[in-house]
């Protein structure tokens, strides 16, 4: 029987999602997380591959606006829920889903597609490049101290119920989105993700807690959400603070929140995941070696429309360069594009018949797009070719950002 690919119907969601769980090992999600996924699924953007009555493949997309260098919020498809049943691997199911999905994204006028990869090796062949990395820290608070900036003592901290504090936290988050590329502007419903707290996934830690940072007039300027995992043995307590979020609008509030997390009684380690790689906490700690800092890939980005994507962001230096873009999977992007940006960063990108200055694939263009990975470093790996002397340094300076791009949460 031939396989059929079609848009998800409402009454098919459970079967479709069961296939996704099977593709990821068959461990059922906690009901709280499953219902969250059901509520946010955009059925019209969700595809299923069916072998008769059996769903054997899935791929979905969320409608996002993603911050890019310069602060603009650019339409982006948040690719998600991609899975193929183990019985139907290596039969072209994933390729057919990626083909249909990228065609749909282009037709919908979204210049970018983004995803987080369970297996990073898979998505490069479809044009996705690693665009952001995430920092993890395990800080030994028995040996590491914080050096805080002036004004930290003036910040008031208040422990509150996470649900009651949600609106204040979302206001802080929304204010930060334009300041750092890679952050999605949260649409209604997404704020609930931060409060998902099923006991099954806590690993013995406490329920979620929230502390707010306030100015003297009561304005909320930061927040931290965390759990405490108690651990005791004959030698005493060895508890851990498991940080979910720390966001703040100024350095003093940021430092005050970290100082609070460091000082929680009966804990000796502060553990945080999915932080920006240039997180200021690395400059507050007295000993970065005992902070267990390490990185891994986070957001993978695909340029779906070269001209629209490159014109949507600003640039850190003037640039006039012709890019020879390779893109076999989305051939409408193939060819030469002239990118011109002025000293203010405004850009134009048009088809060009002029000789190419740089040659690269759409995958490398995606990696460099948010400004966190330089074209120079990609060229050192043999992935970008300089065809006109001096063009690599010129383009690399223009694409590079002042802050590291960051994806604060999954999707």
Protein Blocks (a to p, Z undefined) as FASTA:
>chain_A
ZZddddddfklmmmmmmmmmmmnnopacdfklmmmmmmmpcfklcccddehjacfbdcdd
dddddddehiiacdddddehiacdfklgonommmmmmmmmmmmmmmnopabdcdddfblm
lmmmnopacfbdcddddddfklbccdddehklmpccddddfklmmmmmmmmmmmmmmmpg
hiacddehjlmmmmgccfklnnopacddddddddfkopacbdcdddddddddfkbccddd
ddfbdcdfbfklmmmmmmmmmmpghiabdcdehiafklfklmmpmblklnopacddfbdc
ddfblmlmmmmpccfbdcddddddddfklmmlgccddddddfkopacddddfbdcfbdcd
fklmmmmmnopacfklmmmnopaccfbghklmmmmmmmpcfbdcddfbdZZ
